[in-house]
Amino acid sequence: MVARRTFVRSALTAALGSDPGVDSNTHPTTIPQTNRRWPTMCANFRIAGHPEINANEDKVLDEAIEDLSCGLSCLPDFNPGGENSMSTSEKPKPIITGDSQAQGIAKFASRVTYGDLTPERRERLKVSVLDSLACAINAVGAPPTVACLEQAKQFGGSDARCTLIGGGKANVVYAAQYNTALVRYIDFMDSYLGGEELCHPSDNVGAVLAACEHAGRSGKEFLAALAVAYQVESALTANAPFMADGFDLTTQLSFSIAAGASKALQLDEARSAAAVEICGDVIPLLVVRTTPISQWKGLNSSQAALASIHGVFLASRGVTGPKYVIEGPNGLAQAVGKSIQVDWDNIKLDCFDRLALKSYNTAIPAQSAVFCTLALHKAHPFDPADIVSIEADVFQDAYDFTGGGRFGPKHDVHTKEDADHSLPYLLAVALLDGDVQTAQLEASRIAKRDVQDLLQKVTVRPNDGFTARYPAELQSRVTVRLQNGGSFTHEISDYAGAPTRPFTWKEIEAKFDKLAAGHTTEKSCQKIKNAVRSLEDIQVSDLMTILSELKG
């Protein structure tokens, strides 16, 4: 135990930069700092070592040893390779016989029908479709999406039968790429909360729409294909979290697009499996979400769409892929070091029960803290100029994504990409402006001195109790302290759009109108809302015609 404490203490002190005696050549650098509890471990260790605090350092180290996800083989006393040998935890045994996970996905896609969607889940799916289209319409004309449009027009001219939202045509591959970029770019779309991890199922919308338009499908067929894609991405997210191992949350997307597009094109099971196998080789890295965040964060899912639709059509022409792309030798399971076994025979279309939509223009883990801040200020309408400090206690994912945890510091905010993933900025601008919508992420607003000064007064902390109840509850607590010595605290456990408080049709129409304002006419807005509401009774081409004429 003493050796293990020394080992972990070395890693913690090195991470904190507080031990000049640590030998950089021998300290254990490969303890995974992407561990969900790593920031809390560091914070606890800092407190334990504080001379003014009577804390038991050994207890903190023992708790850290228990929490580390790298496996006992990386700790002294448990490693037969040597006291400080850094072998990683044992990889799952590769599987090379029997039906593969890719075949399971293909069979699932093949058997799903529109009738498998209950009325309640069908409604939630259509709400997500309208939400996605609102995001897409708002993103038309944004410089990064304009670059995607230029690519689509330059290289997507052959067989240009698919609609580019906002006007123009391209082939199915580039229509999928551009329309996915539109849905994703402003970061205001839906999320599936899978426990340890989350994903954005709406990343499938642009690709599945393009495949359905290309194939001349009905609205019912589109909803069935999209439901397949939503479920595949969500099931993989729930069963095999990837981010702890350095892979982006869009890793699952290539599998789901392959399944949804194969369903849209009505490929047989063999070619659908080949599509999943080919597309499963598209693996993005988590660096895309790490400070400093670039515009690529809003576009990397469109790259997955581009590659995946290309792969699906190759499969439709008979090209084969690696059968055991998930569980085989050097497959995805071995890359992440954990078994990935989903029982696709018993998967149902139930991901919609854990689907969350955004009320505010920020990452889904930050929604509850923003709502909490706004509710606090509504109950206590103080002058933001009188604020001394703002303290936000949040669950671990909120801290990691937006509070300064594993994805880096969040107080240096100058771009939209910085701002929408910075709780210090988001809480500051919420108190100053009374909302967090697209206007609060414009460069001119971000640069103003009032918000830049106030965000420096925000402290974000992970709360173990909140983390334990996530994602069933999305708890946040915000405390504001004022110059006169007064303080206010407010705590919440959900918000409008959370899985426990899904948007009504009236609420999603209001969000759609807000995001579409200035980008299309009132007449076009109503046409789009009516088309999505009645998707079962129209063709996909009918919806795409309306989306091509936003100013009509």
C-alpha positions in Angstrom: 0.0 0.0 0.0 2.9 2.4 0.8 4.3 1.9 -2.7 1.0 2.6 -4.3 0.5 5.7 -2.2 3.9 7.0 -3.3 3.1 6.2 -6.9 -0.2 8.0 -7.0 1.1 10.9 -4.8 3.8 11.5 -7.4 1.2 11.7 -10.2 -1.0 14.1 -8.2 1.8 16.4 -7.2 3.2 16.5 -10.7 -0.3 17.3 -12.1 -0.6 20.2 -9.5 2.9 21.4 -10.2 3.5 21.6 -6.4 6.3 19.2 -5.8 9.7 20.4 -7.1 11.2 17.2 -5.8 9.4 15.0 -8.3 11.8 13.5 -10.8 10.2 14.1 -14.2 12.0 11.1 -15.6 10.5 8.6 -13.1 7.1 9.9 -12.0 4.1 8.0 -13.4 3.0 10.1 -16.3 0.6 7.6 -17.8 -2.1 7.6 -15.1 -5.0 8.7 -17.3 -5.9 12.3 -16.4 -9.1 11.9 -18.5 -10.5 9.9 -15.5 -13.8 11.5 -14.6 -12.7 11.9 -11.0 -9.2 13.2 -11.7 -10.0 16.9 -11.0 -11.7 16.0 -7.7 -8.7 13.9 -6.8 -6.3 16.8 -7.4 -8.5 19.2 -5.5 -8.8 16.8 -2.5 -5.0 16.2 -2.5 -4.3 19.9 -2.6 -6.6 20.4 0.4 -5.1 17.4 2.3 -1.6 18.9 1.8 -2.6 22.4 3.0 -0.7 23.2 6.3 -3.8 24.9 7.7 -6.2 22.0 7.2 -6.1 18.9 9.3 -6.8 16.3 6.7 -5.6 12.7 6.2 -3.4 12.6 3.1 -3.2 8.8 3.1 -7.0 8.6 3.0 -7.1 10.8 0.0 -4.5 8.8 -1.8 -6.3 5.5 -1.0 -9.5 7.0 -2.4 -7.6 8.0 -5.5 -6.2 4.5 -6.0 -9.8 3.1 -5.8 -11.1 5.7 -8.3 -8.4 5.4 -11.0 -9.8 3.7 -14.1 -6.5 2.7 -15.5 -6.6 -0.7 -13.8 -4.6 -2.1 -10.9 -1.9 -3.3 -13.3 -0.5 0.3 -13.5 0.0 0.5 -9.7 2.9 -0.8 -7.7 2.4 -4.1 -5.9 -0.1 -5.2 -8.6 2.2 -5.2 -11.7 4.2 -8.3 -12.3 6.3 -6.4 -14.9 8.1 -4.3 -12.2 7.4 -1.8 -9.4 6.9 1.2 -11.7 6.1 -0.6 -15.0 3.4 1.2 -16.9 1.6 -1.5 -18.8 -2.1 -0.6 -19.4 -5.1 -2.6 -18.2 -5.7 -5.8 -20.2 -7.5 -5.4 -23.5 -10.6 -7.4 -24.1 -10.1 -10.7 -26.0 -10.8 -10.1 -29.7 -13.8 -12.0 -31.2 -13.5 -13.4 -34.6 -16.3 -16.0 -34.8 -20.1 -15.8 -35.0 -22.3 -12.9 -35.8 -20.5 -9.6 -35.4 -21.7 -6.4 -33.8 -21.9 -4.8 -37.3 -24.2 -7.6 -38.4 -26.3 -7.1 -35.2 -26.7 -3.4 -36.1 -27.6 -4.3 -39.7 -30.3 -6.8 -38.5 -31.6 -4.2 -36.1 -31.9 -1.6 -38.9 -33.6 -4.1 -41.2 -36.3 -5.2 -38.7 -37.3 -1.7 -37.4 -40.5 -0.3 -38.8 -42.3 3.0 -38.4 -44.9 1.2 -36.3 -42.2 0.4 -33.7 -42.2 4.0 -32.7 -44.8 4.6 -30.0 -46.9 7.8 -30.5 -45.0 9.5 -27.6 -41.6 8.7 -29.0 -42.7 9.5 -32.5 -43.7 13.0 -31.2 -40.3 13.4 -29.5 -38.5 12.5 -32.7 -40.4 15.0 -34.7 -39.7 17.6 -32.1 -36.0 16.8 -32.5 -36.3 17.1 -36.3 -37.9 20.6 -36.0 -35.2 21.5 -33.5 -32.5 20.4 -35.9 -33.9 22.3 -38.8 -34.1 25.4 -36.6 -30.4 25.1 -35.9 -29.7 24.5 -39.6 -31.6 27.6 -40.7 -29.9 29.8 -38.1 -26.4 28.6 -39.3 -27.0 29.4 -43.0 -24.5 32.1 -43.9 -22.1 31.5 -40.9 -18.5 31.6 -42.3 -17.6 28.0 -41.5 -20.8 26.7 -43.1 -20.3 28.9 -46.1 -17.0 27.2 -46.6 -18.8 23.9 -46.5 -21.4 25.2 -49.0 -18.6 26.2 -51.4 -17.1 22.7 -51.1 -20.5 21.1 -51.8 -21.1 23.3 -54.9 -17.6 22.8 -56.3 -17.3 19.1 -55.8 -20.9 17.9 -55.4 -22.2 18.7 -58.9 -22.3 15.2 -60.3 -25.8 13.7 -59.9 -26.8 16.8 -58.0 -30.3 15.7 -57.0 -30.3 16.5 -53.3 -31.3 19.8 -51.6 -28.9 22.1 -49.8 -30.8 23.8 -47.0 -31.2 27.4 -48.0 -30.9 26.8 -51.7 -28.9 24.8 -54.3 -28.3 21.2 -55.1 -25.5 18.7 -54.7 -25.0 15.0 -54.8 -26.0 12.9 -51.8 -22.5 12.8 -50.3 -22.0 16.6 -50.2 -25.7 17.3 -49.4 -25.2 15.1 -46.3 -22.0 16.9 -45.4 -23.4 20.5 -45.8 -26.7 19.9 -44.1 -25.0 18.1 -41.2 -22.7 21.1 -40.8 -25.7 23.4 -40.6 -27.5 21.3 -38.0 -24.4 21.0 -35.8 -22.6 24.3 -36.2 -24.4 26.6 -33.7 -24.3 23.9 -31.0 -28.0 24.2 -30.1 -29.2 20.7 -31.0 -30.4 17.7 -29.0 -28.4 15.3 -26.8 -28.7 11.8 -25.5 -27.6 11.4 -21.9 -26.0 8.0 -21.6 -24.8 8.1 -18.0 -21.0 8.2 -18.3 -21.2 9.9 -21.6 -23.5 11.8 -24.1 -23.9 12.2 -27.8 -25.8 14.3 -30.3 -28.3 12.1 -32.2 -29.3 15.1 -34.3 -25.9 14.8 -36.0 -27.7 12.0 -38.1 -30.4 14.2 -39.4 -28.6 15.8 -42.4 -27.2 12.5 -43.7 -30.4 10.5 -43.3 -32.4 13.3 -45.0 -30.0 13.3 -47.9 -30.2 9.5 -48.3 -34.0 9.6 -48.1 -34.3 12.4 -50.7 -31.8 10.6 -53.0 -33.9 7.4 -52.8 -37.3 9.1 -53.1 -38.5 8.0 -49.6 -41.7 9.0 -47.8 -41.8 10.9 -44.5 -42.7 7.7 -42.7 -39.7 6.0 -44.1 -37.5 8.9 -43.1 -38.7 8.8 -39.5 -38.0 5.0 -39.3 -34.5 5.4 -40.8 -33.8 8.3 -38.5 -35.1 6.4 -35.4 -32.6 3.6 -36.3 -29.8 6.1 -36.5 -30.8 7.7 -33.2 -31.0 4.4 -31.4 -27.7 3.0 -32.7 -25.7 6.0 -31.7 -27.4 6.1 -28.3 -27.0 2.4 -27.6 -23.3 2.6 -28.4 -22.9 5.7 -26.2 -24.7 4.0 -23.3 -22.7 0.7 -23.6 -19.2 1.9 -24.5 -18.1 5.4 -23.4 -15.2 6.5 -25.6 -14.1 9.9 -24.3 -12.1 8.6 -21.3 -9.8 7.0 -23.9 -9.3 10.1 -26.1 -11.9 9.4 -28.7 -14.5 12.1 -29.5 -18.2 11.7 -28.8 -18.8 11.5 -32.5 -17.1 8.1 -32.7 -20.5 6.4 -32.5 -21.8 8.6 -35.3 -20.3 6.8 -38.2 -22.0 3.6 -37.1 -25.4 5.3 -36.7 -25.2 7.1 -40.0 -24.3 3.8 -41.7 -27.3 2.1 -40.1 -29.8 4.9 -40.9 -28.6 5.5 -44.4 -28.7 1.8 -45.2 -32.2 1.7 -43.9 -33.1 4.7 -46.1 -31.6 3.0 -49.2 -33.2 -0.3 -48.3 -30.0 -2.2 -48.5 -30.1 -5.9 -47.6 -28.6 -7.1 -44.3 -25.3 -8.2 -45.9 -24.7 -4.8 -47.5 -26.0 -2.9 -44.5 -23.4 -4.8 -42.4 -20.7 -3.9 -44.9 -21.7 -0.3 -44.6 -21.4 -0.4 -40.8 -18.1 -2.1 -41.1 -16.7 0.4 -43.6 -18.0 3.5 -41.8 -16.8 2.1 -38.4 -13.3 2.9 -39.5 -14.0 6.6 -39.3 -12.6 7.5 -35.8 -12.3 11.1 -34.5 -10.1 12.4 -31.7 -11.2 14.1 -28.5 -8.8 16.9 -29.1 -11.5 18.7 -31.0 -13.2 19.6 -27.7 -10.1 20.6 -25.8 -9.1 24.2 -25.1 -8.4 26.2 -27.3 -11.6 25.1 -29.1 -11.7 25.8 -32.9 -14.4 26.0 -35.4 -13.8 22.4 -36.3 -15.8 21.4 -33.2 -18.9 22.5 -35.1 -18.0 20.7 -38.3 -16.3 17.4 -37.4 -19.7 15.6 -37.4 -20.2 16.8 -41.0 -16.9 15.1 -41.9 -18.3 11.9 -40.4 -21.4 12.4 -42.6 -19.2 12.9 -45.7 -17.1 9.8 -45.1 -20.0 7.6 -43.9 -22.4 8.3 -46.8 -19.5 7.7 -49.2 -18.9 4.4 -47.4 -22.6 3.4 -47.5 -22.7 3.8 -51.2 -19.5 1.8 -51.7 -21.2 -1.0 -49.6 -24.3 -0.7 -51.8 -22.0 -1.5 -54.8 -20.6 -4.6 -53.1 -17.5 -3.3 -51.4 -16.9 -5.2 -48.1 -15.5 -4.0 -44.8 -13.8 -5.5 -41.7 -16.4 -7.9 -40.3 -15.4 -7.5 -36.7 -14.6 -3.8 -36.9 -15.9 -3.3 -33.3 -14.9 -6.5 -31.4 -12.2 -8.0 -33.6 -8.4 -7.8 -33.4 -7.3 -4.2 -33.5 -10.9 -3.1 -33.6 -12.7 -0.4 -31.7 -13.0 -2.4 -28.5 -9.3 -3.0 -28.4 -8.6 0.6 -29.1 -10.6 1.8 -26.1 -9.6 -1.2 -24.0 -13.1 -2.2 -23.0 -15.6 -4.8 -24.3 -18.3 -3.5 -26.6 -21.2 -6.0 -26.7 -24.7 -4.7 -27.4 -27.5 -7.2 -27.6 -29.0 -5.8 -30.8 -31.7 -8.5 -30.9 -33.3 -6.9 -27.9 -32.7 -3.2 -28.5 -35.9 -1.2 -28.8 -36.5 2.4 -29.9 -36.4 3.9 -26.5 -33.5 6.4 -26.7 -36.0 9.2 -26.9 -36.8 8.7 -23.2 -33.3 10.1 -22.3 -33.2 12.8 -25.0 -32.5 16.3 -23.9 -33.0 19.5 -25.9 -31.4 22.9 -25.3 -33.1 26.0 -24.0 -29.8 27.9 -24.1 -27.1 28.1 -26.7 -24.4 26.1 -24.9 -23.4 22.5 -24.3 -26.0 20.3 -22.7 -24.2 19.8 -19.4 -24.2 23.6 -18.9 -28.0 24.0 -19.4 -29.0 23.5 -15.8 -26.4 25.9 -14.4 -27.5 28.6 -16.8 -31.2 28.0 -15.9 -30.3 28.0 -12.2 -28.5 31.4 -12.6 -31.4 33.0 -14.5 -33.9 31.7 -11.9 -31.8 33.1 -9.0 -31.6 36.5 -10.7 -35.3 36.5 -11.4 -36.0 35.8 -7.7 -33.4 38.4 -6.5 -33.0 41.1 -9.1 -29.7 42.6 -7.9 -27.4 44.8 -10.0 -24.6 42.6 -11.6 -22.3 45.5 -11.0 -22.5 44.8 -7.3 -21.3 41.2 -7.6 -18.1 40.2 -5.8 -18.2 36.5 -6.7 -20.2 33.8 -8.4 -19.9 30.1 -7.3 -21.4 27.3 -9.3 -21.5 23.7 -8.1 -22.2 21.3 -10.9 -22.0 17.6 -11.8 -18.7 16.3 -13.2 -19.6 16.4 -16.9 -20.6 20.1 -16.6 -17.3 20.8 -14.9 -15.3 18.8 -17.4 -16.9 20.2 -20.6 -17.5 23.8 -19.5 -16.1 24.5 -16.0 -12.3 24.1 -16.3 -12.0 20.3 -15.8 -10.4 17.8 -18.2 -11.0 19.9 -21.3 -9.0 22.8 -20.0 -9.4 26.3 -18.5 -12.5 28.3 -19.3 -11.7 31.9 -18.3 -9.9 33.0 -21.5 -12.9 33.6 -23.7 -12.7 35.4 -27.1 -14.6 33.4 -29.7 -18.0 31.7 -30.1 -16.3 28.4 -29.6 -14.7 29.5 -26.4 -17.9 31.1 -25.1 -20.5 28.3 -25.7 -18.3 25.9 -23.7 -17.3 28.3 -20.8 -19.5 28.3 -17.7 -17.7 31.4 -16.4 -18.8 33.3 -19.6 -22.2 31.8 -19.8 -23.2 32.6 -16.2 -21.8 36.1 -16.5 -23.6 36.9 -19.7 -26.8 35.3 -18.3 -26.8 37.7 -15.4 -26.0 40.7 -17.6 -28.4 40.0 -20.5 -31.1 37.8 -18.9 -30.6 35.0 -21.5 -28.1 32.9 -23.4 -29.1 32.7 -27.0 -27.2 33.1 -30.3 -26.8 36.9 -29.7 -24.9 36.2 -26.6 -22.3 34.3 -28.6 -21.6 37.0 -31.1 -18.0 38.3 -31.2 -19.1 41.9 -30.4 -20.9 40.7 -27.2 -18.1 38.4 -26.1 -15.6 41.3 -26.3 -17.5 43.7 -24.1 -15.7 44.8 -20.9 -18.7 44.1 -18.6 -18.9 40.4 -19.4 -15.1 40.0 -19.6 -14.7 41.4 -16.1 -17.6 39.5 -14.6 -16.6 36.1 -15.9 -13.3 36.4 -14.0 -15.4 36.4 -10.8 -16.9 33.0 -11.5 -15.7 29.8 -9.8 -17.0 26.4 -11.0 -16.7 23.3 -8.8 -17.6 19.6 -9.3 -20.0 18.2 -6.7 -19.8 14.5 -6.0 -23.5 14.3 -4.8 -24.7 16.0 -8.1 -22.5 13.7 -10.1 -23.9 10.6 -8.4 -27.4 11.6 -9.4 -26.6 12.5 -13.0 -28.1 11.9 -15.5 -31.4 11.1 -13.7 -31.1 14.6 -12.2 -29.3 17.6 -13.7 -28.5 19.4 -10.5 -26.8 22.8 -10.2 -26.3 25.2 -7.4 -25.3 28.9 -7.9 -24.3 31.3 -5.2 -23.8 35.0 -5.8 -22.1 37.2 -3.2 -22.5 41.0 -3.3 -20.5 44.0 -2.2 -22.9 44.8 0.7 -22.1 41.4 2.2 -25.3 39.8 1.1 -25.5 36.6 -0.8 -28.1 34.5 -2.7 -28.2 30.8 -3.4 -30.4 28.8 -5.7 -30.5 25.1 -6.6 -32.3 23.2 -9.3 -32.4 19.6 -10.7 -33.8 20.1 -14.2 -34.8 22.6 -16.9 -37.2 23.0 -19.8 -35.9 20.5 -22.4 -34.4 18.0 -20.0 -35.5 14.3 -20.4 -37.9 14.8 -17.4 -39.3 18.0 -18.9 -39.4 17.4 -22.7 -40.4 20.3 -25.0 -44.0 20.4 -26.0 -44.8 21.1 -29.6 -45.7 24.7 -28.7 -42.3 25.1 -27.0 -40.3 23.8 -29.9 -42.3 26.0 -32.3 -41.3 29.0 -30.1 -37.6 28.0 -30.3 -37.9 27.4 -34.0 -39.3 30.9 -34.6 -36.6 32.5 -32.5 -33.8 30.7 -34.3 -35.3 31.2 -37.8 -36.1 34.9 -37.4 -34.1 36.9 -39.8 -33.1 33.9 -41.9 -36.5 33.0 -43.5 -39.9 34.5 -43.9 -42.8 34.0 -41.6 -44.6 32.1 -44.4 -41.7 29.7 -44.9 -41.5 29.2 -41.1 -45.1 28.0 -41.0 -44.6 25.8 -44.0 -41.7 24.0 -42.4 -43.5 23.6 -39.0 -46.5 22.2 -40.8 -44.4 19.8 -42.9 -42.5 18.4 -39.9 -45.8 18.1 -37.9 -47.3 16.0 -40.7 -44.2 14.1 -41.9 -46.1 10.8 -41.9 -48.4 12.2 -44.7 -45.8 13.7 -47.1 -42.7 12.8 -49.1 -39.2 13.9 -48.0 -39.0 15.8 -51.3 -41.9 18.0 -50.2 -40.0 19.0 -47.0 -36.8 19.6 -48.9 -38.5 21.8 -51.5 -39.6 24.1 -48.6 -36.2 24.1 -47.1 -34.7 25.1 -50.4 -36.9 28.3 -50.5 -36.3 29.9 -47.1 -37.0 33.3 -48.5 -40.1 32.2 -50.4 
